Amino acid sequence: MAEIDIITNPNHRGQGLGTVVGQAFIKQCLAKNVLPAWDCDNNNESSKTLASKLGFSNAENYALYVLK
């Protein structure tokens, strides 16, 4: 399994670059028999929108705990 994290420079957002990079990453994963996975904060609407564009669906919600 390979987790996808895409960060686009703020000066270049909204140009479809995340979609292009995501599609290429997914294609490489599938060619190597690796399952691509998407993980993001539930409040990250941009990430959820991109994930949906790339064909991912919200399979599960989970809690993340961090040490303060």
PyMOL Python script that loads the backbone (N, CA, C, O; Angstrom):
from pymol import cmd

cmd.read_pdbstr("""\
ATOM      1  N   MET A   1       0.845  -1.170   0.000  1.00  0.00           N
ATOM      2  CA  MET A   1       0.000   0.000   0.000  1.00  0.00           C
ATOM      3  C   MET A   1       0.895   1.239   0.000  1.00  0.00           C
ATOM      4  O   MET A   1       1.944   1.255   0.644  1.00  0.00           O
ATOM      5  N   ALA A   2       0.477   2.266  -0.720  1.00  0.00           N
ATOM      6  CA  ALA A   2       1.197   3.531  -0.745  1.00  0.00           C
ATOM      7  C   ALA A   2       0.209   4.659  -0.470  1.00  0.00           C
ATOM      8  O   ALA A   2      -0.797   4.803  -1.165  1.00  0.00           O
ATOM      9  N   GLU A   3       0.505   5.446   0.541  1.00  0.00           N
ATOM     10  CA  GLU A   3      -0.353   6.569   0.895  1.00  0.00           C
ATOM     11  C   GLU A   3       0.026   7.787   0.058  1.00  0.00           C
ATOM     12  O   GLU A   3       1.206   8.088  -0.120  1.00  0.00           O
ATOM     13  N   ILE A   4      -0.969   8.469  -0.443  1.00  0.00           N
ATOM     14  CA  ILE A   4      -0.762   9.633  -1.295  1.00  0.00           C
ATOM     15  C   ILE A   4      -0.860  10.906  -0.457  1.00  0.00           C
ATOM     16  O   ILE A   4      -1.830  11.104   0.274  1.00  0.00           O
ATOM     17  N   ASP A   5       0.142  11.757  -0.570  1.00  0.00           N
ATOM     18  CA  ASP A   5       0.132  13.094   0.027  1.00  0.00           C
ATOM     19  C   ASP A   5       0.582  14.062  -1.050  1.00  0.00           C
ATOM     20  O   ASP A   5       1.709  13.969  -1.537  1.00  0.00           O
ATOM     21  N   ILE A   6      -0.275  14.978  -1.421  1.00  0.00           N
ATOM     22  CA  ILE A   6       0.056  15.954  -2.457  1.00  0.00           C
ATOM     23  C   ILE A   6      -0.037  17.348  -1.848  1.00  0.00           C
ATOM     24  O   ILE A   6      -1.070  17.733  -1.300  1.00  0.00           O
ATOM     25  N   ILE A   7       1.043  18.088  -1.950  1.00  0.00           N
ATOM     26  CA  ILE A   7       1.065  19.471  -1.484  1.00  0.00           C
ATOM     27  C   ILE A   7       1.451  20.340  -2.669  1.00  0.00           C
ATOM     28  O   ILE A   7       2.514  20.159  -3.262  1.00  0.00           O
ATOM     29  N   THR A   8       0.587  21.277  -3.008  1.00  0.00           N
ATOM     30  CA  THR A   8       0.839  22.171  -4.136  1.00  0.00           C
ATOM     31  C   THR A   8       1.230  23.545  -3.608  1.00  0.00           C
ATOM     32  O   THR A   8       0.614  24.059  -2.673  1.00  0.00           O
ATOM     33  N   ASN A   9       2.243  24.128  -4.204  1.00  0.00           N
ATOM     34  CA  ASN A   9       2.662  25.480  -3.854  1.00  0.00           C
ATOM     35  C   ASN A   9       1.444  26.404  -3.947  1.00  0.00           C
ATOM     36  O   ASN A   9       0.728  26.382  -4.949  1.00  0.00           O
ATOM     37  N   PRO A  10       1.204  27.214  -2.911  1.00  0.00           N
ATOM     38  CA  PRO A  10       0.027  28.095  -2.920  1.00  0.00           C
ATOM     39  C   PRO A  10      -0.070  28.985  -4.168  1.00  0.00           C
ATOM     40  O   PRO A  10      -1.173  29.337  -4.586  1.00  0.00           O
ATOM     41  N   ASN A  11       1.058  29.344  -4.755  1.00  0.00           N
ATOM     42  CA  ASN A  11       1.045  30.196  -5.950  1.00  0.00           C
ATOM     43  C   ASN A  11       0.557  29.462  -7.188  1.00  0.00           C
ATOM     44  O   ASN A  11       0.290  30.090  -8.213  1.00  0.00           O
ATOM     45  N   HIS A  12       0.436  28.143  -7.109  1.00  0.00           N
ATOM     46  CA  HIS A  12       0.069  27.354  -8.292  1.00  0.00           C
ATOM     47  C   HIS A  12      -1.162  26.482  -8.064  1.00  0.00           C
ATOM     48  O   HIS A  12      -1.429  25.576  -8.854  1.00  0.00           O
ATOM     49  N   ARG A  13      -1.906  26.740  -7.005  1.00  0.00           N
ATOM     50  CA  ARG A  13      -3.112  25.965  -6.733  1.00  0.00           C
ATOM     51  C   ARG A  13      -4.223  26.338  -7.702  1.00  0.00           C
ATOM     52  O   ARG A  13      -4.236  27.435  -8.260  1.00  0.00           O
ATOM     53  N   GLY A  14      -5.144  25.420  -7.893  1.00  0.00           N
ATOM     54  CA  GLY A  14      -6.292  25.674  -8.747  1.00  0.00           C
ATOM     55  C   GLY A  14      -6.006  25.525 -10.232  1.00  0.00           C
ATOM     56  O   GLY A  14      -6.826  25.925 -11.059  1.00  0.00           O
ATOM     57  N   GLN A  15      -4.857  24.956 -10.587  1.00  0.00           N
ATOM     58  CA  GLN A  15      -4.480  24.791 -11.986  1.00  0.00           C
ATOM     59  C   GLN A  15      -4.530  23.335 -12.444  1.00  0.00           C
ATOM     60  O   GLN A  15      -4.164  23.023 -13.578  1.00  0.00           O
ATOM     61  N   GLY A  16      -4.984  22.445 -11.560  1.00  0.00           N
ATOM     62  CA  GLY A  16      -5.088  21.036 -11.922  1.00  0.00           C
ATOM     63  C   GLY A  16      -3.808  20.239 -11.731  1.00  0.00           C
ATOM     64  O   GLY A  16      -3.736  19.079 -12.135  1.00  0.00           O
ATOM     65  N   LEU A  17      -2.802  20.845 -11.123  1.00  0.00           N
ATOM     66  CA  LEU A  17      -1.526  20.147 -10.943  1.00  0.00           C
ATOM     67  C   LEU A  17      -1.656  18.950 -10.014  1.00  0.00           C
ATOM     68  O   LEU A  17      -1.049  17.907 -10.259  1.00  0.00           O
ATOM     69  N   GLY A  18      -2.437  19.088  -8.953  1.00  0.00           N
ATOM     70  CA  GLY A  18      -2.642  17.975  -8.029  1.00  0.00           C
ATOM     71  C   GLY A  18      -3.292  16.790  -8.716  1.00  0.00           C
ATOM     72  O   GLY A  18      -2.955  15.639  -8.437  1.00  0.00           O
ATOM     73  N   THR A  19      -4.222  17.071  -9.612  1.00  0.00           N
ATOM     74  CA  THR A  19      -4.884  16.004 -10.360  1.00  0.00           C
ATOM     75  C   THR A  19      -3.893  15.272 -11.252  1.00  0.00           C
ATOM     76  O   THR A  19      -3.894  14.042 -11.308  1.00  0.00           O
ATOM     77  N   VAL A  20      -3.049  16.022 -11.947  1.00  0.00           N
ATOM     78  CA  VAL A  20      -2.060  15.414 -12.850  1.00  0.00           C
ATOM     79  C   VAL A  20      -1.080  14.549 -12.057  1.00  0.00           C
ATOM     80  O   VAL A  20      -0.785  13.420 -12.448  1.00  0.00           O
ATOM     81  N   VAL A  21      -0.583  15.079 -10.956  1.00  0.00           N
ATOM     82  CA  VAL A  21       0.370  14.337 -10.128  1.00  0.00           C
ATOM     83  C   VAL A  21      -0.293  13.105  -9.523  1.00  0.00           C
ATOM     84  O   VAL A  21       0.294  12.023  -9.511  1.00  0.00           O
ATOM     85  N   GLY A  22      -1.516  13.268  -9.020  1.00  0.00           N
ATOM     86  CA  GLY A  22      -2.245  12.143  -8.438  1.00  0.00           C
ATOM     87  C   GLY A  22      -2.492  11.035  -9.442  1.00  0.00           C
ATOM     88  O   GLY A  22      -2.315   9.859  -9.126  1.00  0.00           O
ATOM     89  N   GLN A  23      -2.898  11.398 -10.651  1.00  0.00           N
ATOM     90  CA  GLN A  23      -3.139  10.390 -11.688  1.00  0.00           C
ATOM     91  C   GLN A  23      -1.855   9.631 -12.029  1.00  0.00           C
ATOM     92  O   GLN A  23      -1.877   8.412 -12.195  1.00  0.00           O
ATOM     93  N   ALA A  24      -0.750  10.348 -12.131  1.00  0.00           N
ATOM     94  CA  ALA A  24       0.528   9.695 -12.456  1.00  0.00           C
ATOM     95  C   ALA A  24       0.958   8.757 -11.329  1.00  0.00           C
ATOM     96  O   ALA A  24       1.441   7.654 -11.586  1.00  0.00           O
ATOM     97  N   PHE A  25       0.781   9.195 -10.082  1.00  0.00           N
ATOM     98  CA  PHE A  25       1.157   8.361  -8.939  1.00  0.00           C
ATOM     99  C   PHE A  25       0.319   7.091  -8.895  1.00  0.00           C
ATOM    100  O   PHE A  25       0.846   5.997  -8.690  1.00  0.00           O
ATOM    101  N   ILE A  26      -0.990   7.242  -9.091  1.00  0.00           N
ATOM    102  CA  ILE A  26      -1.894   6.090  -9.082  1.00  0.00           C
ATOM    103  C   ILE A  26      -1.516   5.115 -10.197  1.00  0.00           C
ATOM    104  O   ILE A  26      -1.479   3.904  -9.982  1.00  0.00           O
ATOM    105  N   LYS A  27      -1.241   5.640 -11.371  1.00  0.00           N
ATOM    106  CA  LYS A  27      -0.860   4.797 -12.507  1.00  0.00           C
ATOM    107  C   LYS A  27       0.395   3.994 -12.186  1.00  0.00           C
ATOM    108  O   LYS A  27       0.456   2.802 -12.489  1.00  0.00           O
ATOM    109  N   GLN A  28       1.393   4.624 -11.580  1.00  0.00           N
ATOM    110  CA  GLN A  28       2.623   3.927 -11.204  1.00  0.00           C
ATOM    111  C   GLN A  28       2.352   2.872 -10.135  1.00  0.00           C
ATOM    112  O   GLN A  28       2.894   1.769 -10.196  1.00  0.00           O
ATOM    113  N   CYS A  29       1.519   3.209  -9.162  1.00  0.00           N
ATOM    114  CA  CYS A  29       1.175   2.238  -8.117  1.00  0.00           C
ATOM    115  C   CYS A  29       0.551   0.989  -8.738  1.00  0.00           C
ATOM    116  O   CYS A  29       0.967  -0.133  -8.446  1.00  0.00           O
ATOM    117  N   LEU A  30      -0.438   1.192  -9.586  1.00  0.00           N
ATOM    118  CA  LEU A  30      -1.145   0.064 -10.180  1.00  0.00           C
ATOM    119  C   LEU A  30      -0.223  -0.762 -11.073  1.00  0.00           C
ATOM    120  O   LEU A  30      -0.349  -1.986 -11.125  1.00  0.00           O
ATOM    121  N   ALA A  31       0.697  -0.112 -11.771  1.00  0.00           N
ATOM    122  CA  ALA A  31       1.651  -0.833 -12.624  1.00  0.00           C
ATOM    123  C   ALA A  31       2.576  -1.715 -11.796  1.00  0.00           C
ATOM    124  O   ALA A  31       3.071  -2.734 -12.277  1.00  0.00           O
ATOM    125  N   LYS A  32       2.805  -1.315 -10.544  1.00  0.00           N
ATOM    126  CA  LYS A  32       3.704  -2.072  -9.657  1.00  0.00           C
ATOM    127  C   LYS A  32       2.930  -2.943  -8.668  1.00  0.00           C
ATOM    128  O   LYS A  32       3.503  -3.475  -7.718  1.00  0.00           O
ATOM    129  N   ASN A  33       1.608  -3.084  -8.902  1.00  0.00           N
ATOM    130  CA  ASN A  33       0.748  -3.894  -8.039  1.00  0.00           C
ATOM    131  C   ASN A  33       0.753  -3.387  -6.593  1.00  0.00           C
ATOM    132  O   ASN A  33       0.750  -4.176  -5.649  1.00  0.00           O
ATOM    133  N   VAL A  34       0.761  -2.069  -6.436  1.00  0.00           N
ATOM    134  CA  VAL A  34       0.720  -1.419  -5.123  1.00  0.00           C
ATOM    135  C   VAL A  34      -0.628  -0.710  -5.011  1.00  0.00           C
ATOM    136  O   VAL A  34      -1.043  -0.011  -5.935  1.00  0.00           O
ATOM    137  N   LEU A  35      -1.303  -0.888  -3.897  1.00  0.00           N
ATOM    138  CA  LEU A  35      -2.606  -0.283  -3.683  1.00  0.00           C
ATOM    139  C   LEU A  35      -2.439   1.161  -3.230  1.00  0.00           C
ATOM    140  O   LEU A  35      -1.886   1.403  -2.157  1.00  0.00           O
ATOM    141  N   PRO A  36      -2.913   2.147  -4.034  1.00  0.00           N
ATOM    142  CA  PRO A  36      -2.833   3.538  -3.589  1.00  0.00           C
ATOM    143  C   PRO A  36      -3.924   3.818  -2.557  1.00  0.00           C
ATOM    144  O   PRO A  36      -5.045   3.323  -2.677  1.00  0.00           O
ATOM    145  N   ALA A  37      -3.589   4.609  -1.550  1.00  0.00           N
ATOM    146  CA  ALA A  37      -4.540   4.943  -0.493  1.00  0.00           C
ATOM    147  C   ALA A  37      -4.506   6.448  -0.252  1.00  0.00           C
ATOM    148  O   ALA A  37      -3.454   7.078  -0.360  1.00  0.00           O
ATOM    149  N   TRP A  38      -5.654   7.015   0.073  1.00  0.00           N
ATOM    150  CA  TRP A  38      -5.763   8.451   0.336  1.00  0.00           C
ATOM    151  C   TRP A  38      -6.128   8.631   1.797  1.00  0.00           C
ATOM    152  O   TRP A  38      -7.024   7.954   2.302  1.00  0.00           O
ATOM    153  N   ASP A  39      -5.452   9.529   2.474  1.00  0.00           N
ATOM    154  CA  ASP A  39      -5.673   9.777   3.896  1.00  0.00           C
ATOM    155  C   ASP A  39      -5.594  11.279   4.107  1.00  0.00           C
ATOM    156  O   ASP A  39      -4.592  11.904   3.757  1.00  0.00           O
ATOM    157  N   CYS A  40      -6.643  11.865   4.676  1.00  0.00           N
ATOM    158  CA  CYS A  40      -6.590  13.293   4.973  1.00  0.00           C
ATOM    159  C   CYS A  40      -7.503  13.616   6.148  1.00  0.00           C
ATOM    160  O   CYS A  40      -8.379  12.834   6.516  1.00  0.00           O
ATOM    161  N   ASP A  41      -7.274  14.779   6.718  1.00  0.00           N
ATOM    162  CA  ASP A  41      -8.110  15.273   7.803  1.00  0.00           C
ATOM    163  C   ASP A  41      -9.524  15.481   7.260  1.00  0.00           C
ATOM    164  O   ASP A  41      -9.696  15.939   6.131  1.00  0.00           O
ATOM    165  N   ASN A  42     -10.512  15.150   8.048  1.00  0.00           N
ATOM    166  CA  ASN A  42     -11.895  15.270   7.615  1.00  0.00           C
ATOM    167  C   ASN A  42     -12.290  16.709   7.297  1.00  0.00           C
ATOM    168  O   ASN A  42     -13.247  16.933   6.556  1.00  0.00           O
ATOM    169  N   ASN A  43     -11.574  17.680   7.839  1.00  0.00           N
ATOM    170  CA  ASN A  43     -11.866  19.094   7.588  1.00  0.00           C
ATOM    171  C   ASN A  43     -11.160  19.640   6.352  1.00  0.00           C
ATOM    172  O   ASN A  43     -11.383  20.792   5.982  1.00  0.00           O
ATOM    173  N   ASN A  44     -10.318  18.845   5.707  1.00  0.00           N
ATOM    174  CA  ASN A  44      -9.557  19.295   4.543  1.00  0.00           C
ATOM    175  C   ASN A  44     -10.394  19.088   3.279  1.00  0.00           C
ATOM    176  O   ASN A  44     -10.254  18.085   2.579  1.00  0.00           O
ATOM    177  N   GLU A  45     -11.262  20.055   3.006  1.00  0.00           N
ATOM    178  CA  GLU A  45     -12.202  19.934   1.889  1.00  0.00           C
ATOM    179  C   GLU A  45     -11.486  19.853   0.542  1.00  0.00           C
ATOM    180  O   GLU A  45     -11.930  19.123  -0.344  1.00  0.00           O
ATOM    181  N   SER A  46     -10.388  20.588   0.373  1.00  0.00           N
ATOM    182  CA  SER A  46      -9.647  20.542  -0.890  1.00  0.00           C
ATOM    183  C   SER A  46      -9.106  19.143  -1.148  1.00  0.00           C
ATOM    184  O   SER A  46      -9.183  18.635  -2.267  1.00  0.00           O
ATOM    185  N   SER A  47      -8.559  18.524  -0.105  1.00  0.00           N
ATOM    186  CA  SER A  47      -8.008  17.186  -0.242  1.00  0.00           C
ATOM    187  C   SER A  47      -9.110  16.174  -0.549  1.00  0.00           C
ATOM    188  O   SER A  47      -8.932  15.288  -1.385  1.00  0.00           O
ATOM    189  N   LYS A  48     -10.233  16.306   0.120  1.00  0.00           N
ATOM    190  CA  LYS A  48     -11.341  15.385  -0.115  1.00  0.00           C
ATOM    191  C   LYS A  48     -11.888  15.541  -1.530  1.00  0.00           C
ATOM    192  O   LYS A  48     -12.265  14.551  -2.158  1.00  0.00           O
ATOM    193  N   THR A  49     -11.935  16.767  -2.037  1.00  0.00           N
ATOM    194  CA  THR A  49     -12.405  17.004  -3.403  1.00  0.00           C
ATOM    195  C   THR A  49     -11.462  16.367  -4.412  1.00  0.00           C
ATOM    196  O   THR A  49     -11.902  15.723  -5.364  1.00  0.00           O
ATOM    197  N   LEU A  50     -10.157  16.549  -4.198  1.00  0.00           N
ATOM    198  CA  LEU A  50      -9.182  15.954  -5.114  1.00  0.00           C
ATOM    199  C   LEU A  50      -9.256  14.430  -5.055  1.00  0.00           C
ATOM    200  O   LEU A  50      -9.207  13.766  -6.091  1.00  0.00           O
ATOM    201  N   ALA A  51      -9.371  13.883  -3.866  1.00  0.00           N
ATOM    202  CA  ALA A  51      -9.479  12.427  -3.722  1.00  0.00           C
ATOM    203  C   ALA A  51     -10.676  11.897  -4.507  1.00  0.00           C
ATOM    204  O   ALA A  51     -10.580  10.873  -5.182  1.00  0.00           O
ATOM    205  N   SER A  52     -11.786  12.591  -4.416  1.00  0.00           N
ATOM    206  CA  SER A  52     -12.988  12.183  -5.144  1.00  0.00           C
ATOM    207  C   SER A  52     -12.766  12.259  -6.655  1.00  0.00           C
ATOM    208  O   SER A  52     -13.182  11.363  -7.389  1.00  0.00           O
ATOM    209  N   LYS A  53     -12.107  13.333  -7.124  1.00  0.00           N
ATOM    210  CA  LYS A  53     -11.804  13.474  -8.554  1.00  0.00           C
ATOM    211  C   LYS A  53     -10.963  12.309  -9.057  1.00  0.00           C
ATOM    212  O   LYS A  53     -11.093  11.883 -10.205  1.00  0.00           O
ATOM    213  N   LEU A  54     -10.099  11.800  -8.186  1.00  0.00           N
ATOM    214  CA  LEU A  54      -9.187  10.719  -8.561  1.00  0.00           C
ATOM    215  C   LEU A  54      -9.811   9.338  -8.385  1.00  0.00           C
ATOM    216  O   LEU A  54      -9.168   8.326  -8.662  1.00  0.00           O
ATOM    217  N   GLY A  55     -11.066   9.292  -7.924  1.00  0.00           N
ATOM    218  CA  GLY A  55     -11.774   8.018  -7.841  1.00  0.00           C
ATOM    219  C   GLY A  55     -11.839   7.382  -6.465  1.00  0.00           C
ATOM    220  O   GLY A  55     -12.328   6.261  -6.327  1.00  0.00           O
ATOM    221  N   PHE A  56     -11.354   8.079  -5.444  1.00  0.00           N
ATOM    222  CA  PHE A  56     -11.406   7.527  -4.094  1.00  0.00           C
ATOM    223  C   PHE A  56     -12.754   7.834  -3.464  1.00  0.00           C
ATOM    224  O   PHE A  56     -13.393   8.832  -3.798  1.00  0.00           O
ATOM    225  N   SER A  57     -13.180   6.973  -2.552  1.00  0.00           N
ATOM    226  CA  SER A  57     -14.399   7.222  -1.795  1.00  0.00           C
ATOM    227  C   SER A  57     -14.052   7.147  -0.319  1.00  0.00           C
ATOM    228  O   SER A  57     -13.027   6.581   0.061  1.00  0.00           O
ATOM    229  N   ASN A  58     -14.908   7.720   0.505  1.00  0.00           N
ATOM    230  CA  ASN A  58     -14.670   7.753   1.941  1.00  0.00           C
ATOM    231  C   ASN A  58     -15.033   6.396   2.541  1.00  0.00           C
ATOM    232  O   ASN A  58     -16.190   6.141   2.875  1.00  0.00           O
ATOM    233  N   ALA A  59     -14.035   5.535   2.672  1.00  0.00           N
ATOM    234  CA  ALA A  59     -14.271   4.172   3.145  1.00  0.00           C
ATOM    235  C   ALA A  59     -14.457   4.105   4.658  1.00  0.00           C
ATOM    236  O   ALA A  59     -15.211   3.269   5.157  1.00  0.00           O
ATOM    237  N   GLU A  60     -13.776   4.978   5.382  1.00  0.00           N
ATOM    238  CA  GLU A  60     -13.885   4.922   6.838  1.00  0.00           C
ATOM    239  C   GLU A  60     -13.445   6.226   7.467  1.00  0.00           C
ATOM    240  O   GLU A  60     -12.664   6.978   6.884  1.00  0.00           O
ATOM    241  N   ASN A  61     -13.945   6.486   8.650  1.00  0.00           N
ATOM    242  CA  ASN A  61     -13.487   7.603   9.475  1.00  0.00           C
ATOM    243  C   ASN A  61     -12.788   7.004  10.681  1.00  0.00           C
ATOM    244  O   ASN A  61     -13.165   5.935  11.162  1.00  0.00           O
ATOM    245  N   TYR A  62     -11.772   7.692  11.165  1.00  0.00           N
ATOM    246  CA  TYR A  62     -11.083   7.203  12.347  1.00  0.00           C
ATOM    247  C   TYR A  62     -10.545   8.389  13.135  1.00  0.00           C
ATOM    248  O   TYR A  62     -10.400   9.492  12.608  1.00  0.00           O
ATOM    249  N   ALA A  63     -10.254   8.141  14.397  1.00  0.00           N
ATOM    250  CA  ALA A  63      -9.719   9.192  15.268  1.00  0.00           C
ATOM    251  C   ALA A  63      -8.193   9.123  15.259  1.00  0.00           C
ATOM    252  O   ALA A  63      -7.606   8.041  15.240  1.00  0.00           O
ATOM    253  N   LEU A  64      -7.578  10.275  15.272  1.00  0.00           N
ATOM    254  CA  LEU A  64      -6.125  10.374  15.345  1.00  0.00           C
ATOM    255  C   LEU A  64      -5.769  11.063  16.645  1.00  0.00           C
ATOM    256  O   LEU A  64      -6.276  12.143  16.948  1.00  0.00           O
ATOM    257  N   TYR A  65      -4.911  10.446  17.395  1.00  0.00           N
ATOM    258  CA  TYR A  65      -4.498  10.995  18.683  1.00  0.00           C
ATOM    259  C   TYR A  65      -3.035  11.405  18.610  1.00  0.00           C
ATOM    260  O   TYR A  65      -2.205  10.670  18.073  1.00  0.00           O
ATOM    261  N   VAL A  66      -2.718  12.580  19.151  1.00  0.00           N
ATOM    262  CA  VAL A  66      -1.337  13.059  19.161  1.00  0.00           C
ATOM    263  C   VAL A  66      -0.954  13.418  20.581  1.00  0.00           C
ATOM    264  O   VAL A  66      -1.792  13.860  21.368  1.00  0.00           O
ATOM    265  N   LEU A  67       0.293  13.229  20.901  1.00  0.00           N
ATOM    266  CA  LEU A  67       0.820  13.562  22.215  1.00  0.00           C
ATOM    267  C   LEU A  67       1.103  15.052  22.272  1.00  0.00           C
ATOM    268  O   LEU A  67       1.786  15.592  21.402  1.00  0.00           O
ATOM    269  N   LYS A  68       0.589  15.706  23.277  1.00  0.00           N
ATOM    270  CA  LYS A  68       0.804  17.163  23.426  1.00  0.00           C
ATOM    271  C   LYS A  68       1.941  17.421  24.387  1.00  0.00           C
ATOM    272  O   LYS A  68       2.279  18.576  24.648  1.00  0.00           O
TER     273      LYS A  68
END
""", "prot")
cmd.dss("prot")
cmd.show_as("cartoon", "prot")
cmd.util.cbc("prot")
cmd.orient("prot")
